[in-house]
Amino acid sequence: MIKTQDLTVSYDNQVVALEGVNLELAGPTITGIIGPNGAGKSTFVKSILNMIDHDGQVFLDGVPATKMLKKVAYVGQKSDIDFNFPIKV
C-alpha cells in the first residue's frame, strides 16, 4: 500500500510542482501514472522515495516510507545511452 497525505513539492521555494496530494493505493496492484511533460509524474515518484525534499507524509505498507526504502527498487528514466558501455542483451 502507498499512501500520501498532503504531499507538497516545490523547487527553489518558488515553483510548486505538487500541492497537497492525498492518495491511497491498496495493493497488490499495477498502477500507471500518466500525464503530459512537466505534470509532476517523476517528481511524485521521487518524493515518495525520499529522493527529493517534500512536505507531507508518505507511507509504504502503513510504515513511514523513510523506514521502508531498502525494500523498494527504482529505475529512473534515462535519455542518454552510453553505446560504449560493454553490455550485450
N, CA and C atoms as an extended XYZ file, in Angstrom:
267
Properties=species:S:1:pos:R:3:atomname:S:1:resname:S:1:resid:I:1 pbc="F F F"
N         0.826       -1.164        0.000 N   MET     1
C         0.000        0.000        0.000 CA  MET     1
C         0.882        1.243        0.000 C   MET     1
N         0.500        2.200       -0.811 N   ILE     2
C         1.169        3.502       -0.835 CA  ILE     2
C         0.142        4.535       -0.414 C   ILE     2
N         0.533        5.369        0.525 N   LYS     3
C        -0.382        6.413        0.984 CA  LYS     3
C         0.383        7.718        1.151 C   LYS     3
N        -0.170        8.782        0.602 N   THR     4
C         0.413       10.109        0.804 CA  THR     4
C        -0.626       10.994        1.472 C   THR     4
N        -0.145       11.882        2.322 N   GLN     5
C        -1.014       12.842        2.989 CA  GLN     5
C        -0.407       14.232        2.818 C   GLN     5
N        -1.145       15.093        2.145 N   ASP     6
C        -0.724       16.485        1.931 CA  ASP     6
C         0.689       16.587        1.360 C   ASP     6
N         1.002       15.753        0.394 N   LEU     7
C         2.326       15.744       -0.228 CA  LEU     7
C         2.492       16.994       -1.084 C   LEU     7
N         3.510       17.764       -0.774 N   THR     8
C         3.780       19.004       -1.499 CA  THR     8
C         5.265       19.069       -1.825 C   THR     8
N         5.568       19.425       -3.066 N   VAL     9
C         6.954       19.570       -3.507 CA  VAL     9
C         7.079       20.894       -4.238 C   VAL     9
N         8.101       21.655       -3.876 N   SER    10
C         8.395       22.890       -4.603 CA  SER    10
C         9.891       22.934       -4.877 C   SER    10
N        10.235       23.569       -5.969 N   TYR    11
C        11.628       23.719       -6.359 CA  TYR    11
C        12.059       25.153       -6.094 C   TYR    11
N        13.203       25.294       -5.426 N   ASP    12
C        13.760       26.604       -5.083 CA  ASP    12
C        12.765       27.460       -4.297 C   ASP    12
N        11.873       26.824       -3.567 N   ASN    13
C        10.840       27.518       -2.784 CA  ASN    13
C        10.032       28.501       -3.620 C   ASN    13
N         9.981       28.283       -4.929 N   GLN    14
C         9.255       29.187       -5.815 CA  GLN    14
C         8.247       28.444       -6.677 C   GLN    14
N         8.692       27.393       -7.327 N   VAL    15
C         7.846       26.666       -8.265 CA  VAL    15
C         7.213       25.473       -7.557 C   VAL    15
N         5.895       25.485       -7.418 N   VAL    16
C         5.196       24.385       -6.772 CA  VAL    16
C         4.908       23.321       -7.830 C   VAL    16
N         5.495       22.130       -7.632 N   ALA    17
C         5.305       21.037       -8.592 CA  ALA    17
C         4.126       20.159       -8.189 C   ALA    17
N         3.973       19.916       -6.898 N   LEU    18
C         2.857       19.135       -6.355 CA  LEU    18
C         2.337       19.870       -5.130 C   LEU    18
N         1.027       19.886       -4.969 N   GLU    19
C         0.475       20.588       -3.817 CA  GLU    19
C        -0.664       19.787       -3.188 C   GLU    19
N        -0.456       19.392       -1.932 N   GLY    20
C        -1.496       18.745       -1.155 CA  GLY    20
C        -2.024       17.446       -1.734 C   GLY    20
N        -1.142       16.599       -2.259 N   VAL    21
C        -1.574       15.351       -2.885 CA  VAL    21
C        -1.912       14.319       -1.805 C   VAL    21
N        -3.152       13.847       -1.827 N   ASN    22
C        -3.606       12.777       -0.948 CA  ASN    22
C        -3.961       11.591       -1.830 C   ASN    22
N        -3.326       10.457       -1.556 N   LEU    23
C        -3.508        9.285       -2.400 CA  LEU    23
C        -3.409        8.043       -1.539 C   LEU    23
N        -4.209        7.051       -1.858 N   GLU    24
C        -4.075        5.752       -1.206 CA  GLU    24
C        -4.267        4.672       -2.255 C   GLU    24
N        -3.210        3.885       -2.471 N   LEU    25
C        -3.243        2.764       -3.405 CA  LEU    25
C        -3.113        1.487       -2.604 C   LEU    25
N        -4.165        0.695       -2.575 N   ALA    26
C        -4.110       -0.595       -1.890 CA  ALA    26
C        -3.548       -1.613       -2.865 C   ALA    26
N        -2.742       -2.505       -2.376 N   GLY    27
C        -2.117       -3.454       -3.277 CA  GLY    27
C        -2.457       -4.870       -2.924 C   GLY    27
N        -1.962       -5.816       -3.657 N   PRO    28
C        -1.087       -5.596       -4.812 CA  PRO    28
C        -1.864       -5.089       -6.017 C   PRO    28
N        -1.224       -4.227       -6.778 N   THR    29
C        -1.849       -3.644       -7.954 CA  THR    29
C        -0.780       -3.157       -8.923 C   THR    29
N        -1.163       -2.980      -10.136 N   ILE    30
C        -0.317       -2.314      -11.124 CA  ILE    30
C        -1.020       -1.016      -11.461 C   ILE    30
N        -0.325        0.083      -11.245 N   THR    31
C        -0.917        1.398      -11.452 CA  THR    31
C        -0.017        2.219      -12.350 C   THR    31
N        -0.591        2.845      -13.345 N   GLY    32
C         0.160        3.732      -14.231 CA  GLY    32
C        -0.042        5.171      -13.813 C   GLY    32
N         1.000        5.952      -13.916 N   ILE    33
C         0.919        7.394      -13.655 CA  ILE    33
C         1.127        8.069      -15.000 C   ILE    33
N         0.087        8.716      -15.496 N   ILE    34
C         0.157        9.312      -16.826 CA  ILE    34
C        -0.099       10.805      -16.754 C   ILE    34
N         0.402       11.505      -17.749 N   GLY    35
C         0.193       12.945      -17.840 CA  GLY    35
C         1.205       13.543      -18.791 C   GLY    35
N         0.994       14.787      -19.165 N   PRO    36
C         1.916       15.443      -20.101 CA  PRO    36
C         3.262       15.755      -19.452 C   PRO    36
N         4.237       16.090      -20.283 N   ASN    37
C         5.546       16.504      -19.777 CA  ASN    37
C         5.363       17.665      -18.806 C   ASN    37
N         6.077       17.590      -17.698 N   GLY    38
C         6.024       18.669      -16.723 CA  GLY    38
C         4.849       18.600      -15.766 C   GLY    38
N         4.081       17.522      -15.806 N   ALA    39
C         2.900       17.417      -14.946 CA  ALA    39
C         3.252       17.019      -13.513 C   ALA    39
N         4.454       16.485      -13.279 N   GLY    40
C         4.873       16.121      -11.934 CA  GLY    40
C         4.943       14.632      -11.673 C   GLY    40
N         4.917       13.821      -12.721 N   LYS    41
C         4.943       12.364      -12.539 CA  LYS    41
C         6.237       11.909      -11.872 C   LYS    41
N         7.357       12.301      -12.411 N   SER    42
C         8.649       11.910      -11.836 CA  SER    42
C         8.846       12.539      -10.468 C   SER    42
N         8.425       13.757      -10.310 N   THR    43
C         8.511       14.429       -9.019 CA  THR    43
C         7.722       13.671       -7.965 C   THR    43
N         6.547       13.190       -8.339 N   PHE    44
C         5.719       12.423       -7.421 CA  PHE    44
C         6.443       11.151       -6.969 C   PHE    44
N         6.974       10.395       -7.907 N   VAL    45
C         7.656        9.147       -7.574 CA  VAL    45
C         8.907        9.431       -6.741 C   VAL    45
N         9.685       10.428       -7.125 N   LYS    46
C        10.901       10.754       -6.384 CA  LYS    46
C        10.590       11.234       -4.966 C   LYS    46
N         9.486       11.913       -4.789 N   SER    47
C         9.127       12.356       -3.441 CA  SER    47
C         8.705       11.174       -2.574 C   SER    47
N         7.994       10.220       -3.153 N   ILE    48
C         7.622        9.013       -2.408 CA  ILE    48
C         8.870        8.268       -1.950 C   ILE    48
N         9.891        8.241       -2.792 N   LEU    49
C        11.121        7.523       -2.488 CA  LEU    49
C        12.121        8.364       -1.694 C   LEU    49
N        11.699        9.553       -1.280 N   ASN    50
C        12.528       10.453       -0.487 CA  ASN    50
C        13.808       10.874       -1.222 C   ASN    50
N        13.743       10.914       -2.546 N   MET    51
C        14.885       11.330       -3.354 CA  MET    51
C        14.955       12.842       -3.478 C   MET    51
N        13.839       13.520       -3.223 N   ILE    52
C        13.797       14.978       -3.242 CA  ILE    52
C        13.060       15.457       -1.997 C   ILE    52
N        13.341       16.679       -1.591 N   ASP    53
C        12.680       17.251       -0.421 CA  ASP    53
C        11.198       17.431       -0.687 C   ASP    53
N        10.408       17.179        0.346 N   HIS    54
C         8.969       17.342        0.223 CA  HIS    54
C         8.358       17.608        1.591 C   HIS    54
N         7.165       18.133        1.583 N   ASP    55
C         6.370       18.294        2.789 CA  ASP    55
C         5.242       17.283        2.729 C   ASP    55
N         4.694       16.942        3.864 N   GLY    56
C         3.629       15.953        3.922 CA  GLY    56
C         4.189       14.613        4.357 C   GLY    56
N         3.327       13.624        4.332 N   GLN    57
C         3.720       12.305        4.806 CA  GLN    57
C         3.530       11.258        3.712 C   GLN    57
N         4.433       10.271        3.725 N   VAL    58
C         4.366        9.153        2.784 CA  VAL    58
C         4.508        7.863        3.584 C   VAL    58
N         3.610        6.920        3.313 N   PHE    59
C         3.634        5.630        3.999 CA  PHE    59
C         3.671        4.506        2.978 C   PHE    59
N         4.461        3.488        3.259 N   LEU    60
C         4.507        2.269        2.462 CA  LEU    60
C         4.111        1.130        3.396 C   LEU    60
N         3.038        0.456        3.072 N   ASP    61
C         2.501       -0.606        3.922 CA  ASP    61
C         2.272       -0.128        5.356 C   ASP    61
N         1.808        1.094        5.508 N   GLY    62
C         1.466        1.641        6.816 CA  GLY    62
C         2.630        2.149        7.633 C   GLY    62
N         3.837        2.054        7.086 N   VAL    63
C         5.046        2.480        7.790 CA  VAL    63
C         5.599        3.706        7.068 C   VAL    63
N         6.132        4.697        7.808 N   PRO    64
C         6.744        5.838        7.123 CA  PRO    64
C         7.741        5.370        6.060 C   PRO    64
N         7.645        5.951        4.878 N   ALA    65
C         8.436        5.496        3.731 CA  ALA    65
C         9.934        5.507        4.005 C   ALA    65
N        10.406        6.444        4.806 N   THR    66
C        11.843        6.526        5.074 CA  THR    66
C        12.371        5.267        5.751 C   THR    66
N        11.492        4.500        6.411 N   LYS    67
C        11.916        3.270        7.083 CA  LYS    67
C        11.762        2.038        6.193 C   LYS    67
N        11.187        2.218        4.990 N   MET    68
C        10.919        1.083        4.100 CA  MET    68
C        11.730        1.113        2.810 C   MET    68
N        12.577        2.092        2.640 N   LEU    69
C        13.220        2.308        1.344 CA  LEU    69
C        14.156        1.175        0.922 C   LEU    69
N        14.648        0.372        1.842 N   LYS    70
C        15.509       -0.755        1.469 CA  LYS    70
C        14.729       -1.853        0.765 C   LYS    70
N        13.402       -1.777        0.796 N   LYS    71
C        12.555       -2.780        0.151 CA  LYS    71
C        11.994       -2.287       -1.183 C   LYS    71
N        12.474       -1.136       -1.642 N   VAL    72
C        11.933       -0.522       -2.855 CA  VAL    72
C        13.032       -0.424       -3.900 C   VAL    72
N        12.694       -0.747       -5.146 N   ALA    73
C        13.623       -0.584       -6.266 CA  ALA    73
C        13.077        0.496       -7.189 C   ALA    73
N        13.962        1.286       -7.755 N   TYR    74
C        13.570        2.371       -8.654 CA  TYR    74
C        14.541        2.429       -9.812 C   TYR    74
N        14.013        2.459      -11.027 N   VAL    75
C        14.837        2.624      -12.218 CA  VAL    75
C        14.337        3.893      -12.898 C   VAL    75
N        15.133        4.920      -12.822 N   GLY    76
C        14.744        6.205      -13.385 CA  GLY    76
C        14.858        6.230      -14.898 C   GLY    76
N        14.137        7.153      -15.482 N   GLN    77
C        14.187        7.334      -16.937 CA  GLN    77
C        15.525        7.946      -17.310 C   GLN    77
N        16.128        7.410      -18.328 N   LYS    78
C        17.396        7.936      -18.821 CA  LYS    78
C        17.237        8.320      -20.277 C   LYS    78
N        17.678        9.520      -20.618 N   SER    79
C        17.598        9.922      -22.013 CA  SER    79
C        18.933        9.701      -22.733 C   SER    79
N        20.016        9.584      -21.966 N   ASP    80
C        21.337        9.358      -22.559 CA  ASP    80
C        21.647        7.862      -22.555 C   ASP    80
N        22.163        7.379      -23.655 N   ILE    81
C        22.566        5.989      -23.762 CA  ILE    81
C        24.057        5.958      -24.050 C   ILE    81
N        24.797        5.236      -23.245 N   ASP    82
C        26.234        5.097      -23.452 CA  ASP    82
C        26.464        3.869      -24.331 C   ASP    82
N        26.601        4.100      -25.622 N   PHE    83
C        26.774        2.997      -26.562 CA  PHE    83
C        28.133        2.317      -26.429 C   PHE    83
N        29.047        2.904      -25.652 N   ASN    84
C        30.379        2.314      -25.426 CA  ASN    84
C        30.408        1.409      -24.200 C   ASN    84
N        29.320        1.368      -23.422 N   PHE    85
C        29.276        0.525      -22.244 CA  PHE    85
C        29.255       -0.931      -22.696 C   PHE    85
N        30.163       -1.746      -22.166 N   PRO    86
C        30.304       -3.124      -22.646 CA  PRO    86
C        29.198       -4.053      -22.106 C   PRO    86
N        28.067       -4.051      -22.769 N   ILE    87
C        26.969       -4.901      -22.348 CA  ILE    87
C        26.252       -5.431      -23.584 C   ILE    87
N        25.782       -6.658      -23.494 N   LYS    88
C        25.019       -7.255      -24.587 CA  LYS    88
C        23.727       -7.807      -24.021 C   LYS    88
N        22.660       -7.586      -24.731 N   VAL    89
C        21.357       -8.073      -24.274 CA  VAL    89
C        20.782       -9.001      -25.312 C   VAL    89
